[in-house]
Amino acid sequence: MAFEIQGLNKSFGNYQAVSNLNIKLEEGNILGMLGRNGAGKTTTIRMILDIIKPDSGSILWNGRPLSKKELLIGYLPEERGLYPKMNVVEQLVFLARLEGVPSKIAKRQALNWLERLEMTPYIKKKTEELSKGNQQKVQLISCLIHDPDFIILDEPFSGLDPVNAEMLKDVVKDLIKKRKTIIFCSHQMDSVETFCEEICIMKNGIKVLSGSLSEIKKSYGYRYLDVQSDTDLEPVLAQKDYIYKRNNRGYSIKLTKDQAPLKLLQEIEQLYGVRSLSLREPSLHQIFIEKTGA
Ligand SMILES: Nc1ncnc2c1ncn2[C@@H]1O[C@H](COP(=O)(O)OP(=O)(O)OP(=O)(O)O)[C@@H](O)[C@H]1O
């Protein structure tokens, strides 16, 4: 196992922010770490990075206590951690030097990354002069410039326009292809679904769900039939005791294992106005709300 957290605990005064947390992550895999605000994700990341000390428990890399001296770690924090007065290239070279990259290589890497992320026009600008999205790109480059093996990305796509978000998503796809070991924290459920096969959901410092997302979805025991319809289907659905929600396009009908979709289709097939039908597993968004809601 590349990365492992065993029985991790952390309290602040009387408040237990992380409680007996266990996580395993194979080399080359990406783990989606989810939880509502205050669930304990950042506290966990800070312990992994040795910014704060756990009360108890272990954080291991290849079976040994994780040490920043022995392992290259890339961290993209949710809040900005750049020097506002430094220009972009100087900043990146400085941050890469702190990770042990020689100046010449650091500069070459910085320029390559800046070109890839369409940042070449800004290389001489002070960081404080950049837009929020461009600062996010500089922050991502600083996280990756030393080619780390273990990468922690906290909300990597927040504050980005759709074009920049796609550009950064391509970077994450490349990291996955290169089999980097990644922890991916995000409130954007669709991004987590796109990138992560393994997930861990936390609530009030406690892990409430973890494992393979496709296995979790399969084990949920129900599916949804989304029906786009101009016709009112409520008389049929209500009469047969289906659980459903109306939305602006039609209906989302929750089907248990015993409720065959074909049977429902037979019941509504007579009705004109059904424009499309699709069967799907519960989304991560629905699972998240079910597991972490009040
Ligand atoms: N230094 C601290 N002192 C006291 N309480 C803290 C400290 N750091 C975190 N906490 C508390 O620990 C809990 C977990 O916070 P944490 O920042 O880990 O949550 P999070 O899951 O990262 O939330 P978000 O999604 O909002 O970033 C919160 O209740 C927070 O107020």
The ligand as an SDF file (V2000), in Angstrom:
LIG
                    3D

 31 33  0  0  0  0  0  0  0  0999 V2000
   -6.8950   25.4060   14.4100 N   0  0  0  0  0  0  0  0  0  0  0  0
   -8.1530   25.1010   14.7480 C   0  0  0  0  0  0  0  0  0  0  0  0
   -8.6430   25.4280   15.9630 N   0  0  0  0  0  0  0  0  0  0  0  0
   -9.8890   25.0940   16.3270 C   0  0  0  0  0  0  0  0  0  0  0  0
  -10.7630   24.4260   15.5330 N   0  0  0  0  0  0  0  0  0  0  0  0
  -10.3380   24.0810   14.3270 C   0  0  0  0  0  0  0  0  0  0  0  0
   -9.0280   24.3860   13.8480 C   0  0  0  0  0  0  0  0  0  0  0  0
   -8.8890   23.8950   12.5980 N   0  0  0  0  0  0  0  0  0  0  0  0
  -10.0750   23.3100   12.2790 C   0  0  0  0  0  0  0  0  0  0  0  0
  -10.9410   23.4170   13.3260 N   0  0  0  0  0  0  0  0  0  0  0  0
  -12.3150   22.8700   13.3620 C   0  0  0  0  0  0  0  0  0  0  0  0
  -12.2610   21.5130   12.9610 O   0  0  0  0  0  0  0  0  0  0  0  0
  -13.3970   21.1920   12.1500 C   0  0  0  0  0  0  0  0  0  0  0  0
  -12.9280   20.6000   10.8320 C   0  0  0  0  0  0  0  0  0  0  0  0
  -12.3920   21.6580   10.0420 O   0  0  0  0  0  0  0  0  0  0  0  0
  -11.7180   21.4120    8.6220 P   0  0  0  0  0  0  0  0  0  0  0  0
  -11.1430   22.7180    8.1900 O   0  0  0  0  0  0  0  0  0  0  0  0
  -10.8180   20.2440    8.7030 O   0  0  0  0  0  0  0  0  0  0  0  0
  -12.9970   21.0410    7.7290 O   0  0  0  0  0  0  0  0  0  0  0  0
  -13.0990   20.8240    6.1380 P   0  0  0  0  0  0  0  0  0  0  0  0
  -13.7240   19.4880    5.9410 O   0  0  0  0  0  0  0  0  0  0  0  0
  -11.7890   21.0500    5.4930 O   0  0  0  0  0  0  0  0  0  0  0  0
  -14.1380   21.9600    5.7070 O   0  0  0  0  0  0  0  0  0  0  0  0
  -14.2380   22.8630    4.3570 P   0  0  0  0  0  0  0  0  0  0  0  0
  -14.9310   22.0170    3.3360 O   0  0  0  0  0  0  0  0  0  0  0  0
  -15.1020   24.0060    4.8330 O   0  0  0  0  0  0  0  0  0  0  0  0
  -12.8630   23.3050    3.9690 O   0  0  0  0  0  0  0  0  0  0  0  0
  -14.2230   22.4780   12.0280 C   0  0  0  0  0  0  0  0  0  0  0  0
  -15.2510   22.4340   12.9650 O   0  0  0  0  0  0  0  0  0  0  0  0
  -13.2190   23.5660   12.3550 C   0  0  0  0  0  0  0  0  0  0  0  0
  -13.8540   24.6880   12.9290 O   0  0  0  0  0  0  0  0  0  0  0  0
  1  2  1  0
  2  3  1  0
  2  7  2  0
  3  4  2  0
  4  5  1  0
  5  6  2  0
  6  7  1  0
  6 10  1  0
  7  8  1  0
  8  9  2  0
  9 10  1  0
 10 11  1  0
 11 12  1  0
 11 30  1  0
 12 13  1  0
 13 14  1  0
 13 28  1  0
 14 15  1  0
 15 16  1  0
 16 17  2  0
 16 18  1  0
 16 19  1  0
 19 20  1  0
 20 21  2  0
 20 22  1  0
 20 23  1  0
 23 24  1  0
 24 25  2  0
 24 26  1  0
 24 27  1  0
 28 29  1  0
 28 30  1  0
 30 31  1  0
M  END
$$$$
